[in-house]
Amino acid sequence: MLMEKIRRWGDVSFGAPASADAIQACEAQLGHRLPDHLRQLLAETNGIEGEYGLGLLWSTQRIASDNAYFRSDADVRDSFMPFAGLVFFADAGNGDQFAVSLSGNHDVYAWNHEDDSRAWVAPTVMRYLEEWMTGRLKI
């Protein structure tokens, strides 16, 4: 079970599993299917909070709403490169966010909100969680 593995990396709170309907509603709002490794994790926990309420994994509702904002807000569109190929699913607590790619191997990237850079951080959402929670990933 994925949640047992995540518990070994740190003190976290898990949301109830996301229903198939919640995952499908999120995908419908995004306009595309989520990568399988993200779908699987959401089916076990609809959100993971770390210390101080840090969003290690957002709920399906927040994934849908935050991505809709980043894709449709005029000020965001004028200030940053397009986010169409990414799905934000977590935040770093400093304004930066983590996103999974919708193409290729569905790698995870960190988006720097100050300079709009996007840096590869992990091959999967689970690896991002492991690296971030154990302190090996720093942004």
C-alpha positions in Angstrom: 0.0 0.0 0.0 1.4 3.4 -1.0 0.3 5.1 2.2 2.4 2.8 4.4 5.4 3.6 2.3 4.8 7.4 2.6 4.4 7.2 6.4 7.9 5.9 6.6 9.2 9.2 5.1 7.6 11.5 7.6 4.6 12.7 9.7 1.7 13.3 7.4 -2.1 13.4 7.3 -4.0 11.5 4.6 -7.3 12.4 3.1 -10.0 9.8 2.5 -9.5 8.0 -0.9 -10.8 9.9 -3.9 -13.7 8.2 -5.5 -13.6 7.2 -9.2 -16.2 9.9 -9.8 -14.0 12.5 -8.1 -11.0 11.6 -10.2 -13.1 11.6 -13.4 -14.6 15.0 -12.5 -11.1 16.4 -12.0 -10.0 15.0 -15.3 -13.1 16.4 -17.0 -12.3 19.9 -15.7 -8.7 19.5 -16.8 -9.7 18.2 -20.2 -7.4 15.2 -20.0 -6.6 12.0 -18.1 -4.2 12.2 -15.2 -1.1 10.1 -15.3 -1.7 6.6 -13.9 0.8 7.0 -11.0 -1.1 10.1 -9.8 -4.5 8.5 -10.3 -3.4 5.5 -8.2 -2.2 7.7 -5.4 -5.4 9.8 -5.4 -7.4 6.6 -5.3 -5.7 5.8 -2.0 -5.7 9.3 -0.5 -7.4 12.4 -1.8 -4.6 14.7 -0.5 -1.6 14.5 1.8 -0.7 17.2 4.3 2.7 17.6 5.7 4.0 19.7 8.6 2.3 23.1 9.0 -0.4 22.0 6.5 2.0 21.8 3.5 0.2 20.4 0.5 2.3 17.4 -0.4 -0.5 16.1 -2.6 -3.6 18.2 -3.3 -7.1 16.9 -3.4 -8.7 16.2 -6.8 -10.8 19.4 -6.2 -7.8 21.6 -5.6 -5.9 20.0 -8.5 -8.8 20.9 -10.8 -9.4 24.4 -9.5 -5.8 25.5 -9.2 -5.0 24.2 -12.7 -8.1 25.9 -14.1 -6.9 29.2 -12.6 -3.4 28.9 -14.0 -4.7 28.1 -17.4 -7.4 30.7 -17.7 -6.5 33.8 -15.7 -5.4 36.6 -18.0 -2.7 37.9 -15.6 -1.2 34.5 -15.3 -1.3 34.0 -19.1 0.5 37.3 -19.6 3.1 36.7 -17.0 4.2 33.1 -17.5 4.9 30.5 -20.1 1.8 28.3 -20.8 1.0 25.5 -18.3 -1.0 23.4 -20.7 1.5 20.5 -20.7 1.6 20.3 -16.9 -0.7 19.5 -14.0 0.1 21.1 -10.7 -0.6 18.8 -7.8 1.4 20.1 -4.8 3.2 23.1 -3.4 6.5 23.8 -1.8 5.2 26.2 0.8 7.2 29.2 -0.7 5.0 29.9 -3.8 6.8 27.3 -5.9 4.7 24.3 -7.1 5.2 20.8 -8.3 3.6 19.6 -11.5 3.5 16.3 -13.4 4.0 16.3 -17.2 1.2 15.2 -19.4 3.5 13.8 -22.0 6.4 11.4 -22.2 7.0 9.5 -19.0 4.9 11.9 -16.9 7.9 13.2 -15.0 7.6 15.6 -12.1 8.9 19.2 -12.3 9.2 22.1 -9.9 7.9 25.4 -11.1 9.7 28.5 -9.7 7.0 31.2 -9.4 9.6 34.0 -9.4 11.5 33.3 -12.6 9.0 30.9 -14.3 11.6 28.2 -14.6 10.7 24.5 -14.6 13.2 22.0 -13.3 12.9 18.2 -13.5 12.8 16.7 -9.9 11.6 13.1 -10.2 10.3 10.4 -12.5 7.1 9.8 -10.6 4.9 11.4 -8.0 5.9 8.8 -5.4 9.6 9.5 -6.0 8.9 13.2 -5.6 7.2 12.5 -2.3 10.2 10.3 -1.1 12.8 12.9 -2.2 10.9 15.9 -0.8 9.9 14.3 2.5 13.3 12.9 3.3 15.0 16.2 2.5 17.0 15.0 -0.5 15.0 17.3 -2.8 15.5 21.0 -2.2 14.2 23.9 -4.2 
